Amino acid sequence: MATWSAPGKVFLFGEHAVVYGKPGIAMAIRPRVFVTVRKSRSAHHAKSPYIDNCFQEMGVRGSVYVNSQLPSSSGLGSSAAVTVATLSAINDEFGKKYRQEEIADMAFAIEKKVQKGRASPTDTTVSTFGGLVLITGTARRRLAPQNFHLVVGNSMVQHNTARMVELVAMMRKTNPQVCNPVLDAIGAISLSALHHMTDPQKLGELMNMNHALLEVLGVGHTQLSRLVLASRMAGAYGAKLTGAGGGGCMIAICPKHLKSKVAGAIESCDARAFSTTIDTEGARKEKDA
Ligand code: PMV
């Protein structure tokens, strides 16, 4: 029996634009997903296509138990965390000896397959290695960790990443003159953020710009906008949706002393909120229960 965990993630900047090779910045956050794999002759009974593909890719059979502290379908990378933790646990339980980089690549291939060809390696990279990561195309660069004070707001509106990615693809096809410069502008925001990683006020400003551009791409949601506005009014430096949009989560970057005020403002809009910070650890082995 082997138990591994992997962290969730937030996109600080660049979701959707990363699918088109533009730079994006994502960060591993607490909480984590825990997966236990055990050798067994009968196939596992998971309903998840991500888990099915992990076993298929590794060419083994086993049973699997998932304990997720991350809400699913909310933009916090739970599918990537499940995939990375499952592959890592299979690797360990079956003595496969794949390196971390290979696990990250395999997890990306699985996400891409399940999401019908459109996915960036962001979620799987961040979940495998932890910390703060700059993604450009298929290249990934780990950035120096920063201790931002973030509040995550869950709109409780379920979204479907594959559908939102498809929606942007359609928008781009029908309105290339508008959408392509917007995707470029989002990429420029990520690059600008790289120069201000120690300045939360400036990052907040850039998050506000990024949110507006995501709304232009059609991936906003009225409830997400409410949460973003409520956070800003409660004193956050800035706020934006995070992940695929159309529901799911938003993030607010705030001064430390205003974290609970911002979380309260979000919760007063019929949403759930929690404060979080960076998780510098990626996939890791846990003690067996
Ligand atoms: O909603 P999430 O956490 O699956 O994030 C999706 C982010 C996209 O940029 C829209 C897609 C991707 O694979 O990067």
Residues whose N, C-alpha, C, O or C-beta is under 5 A from the ligand:
A	BS01	PMV	E15 H16 V18 G75 L76 G77 R118 A119 S120 T122 T161 G243 A244
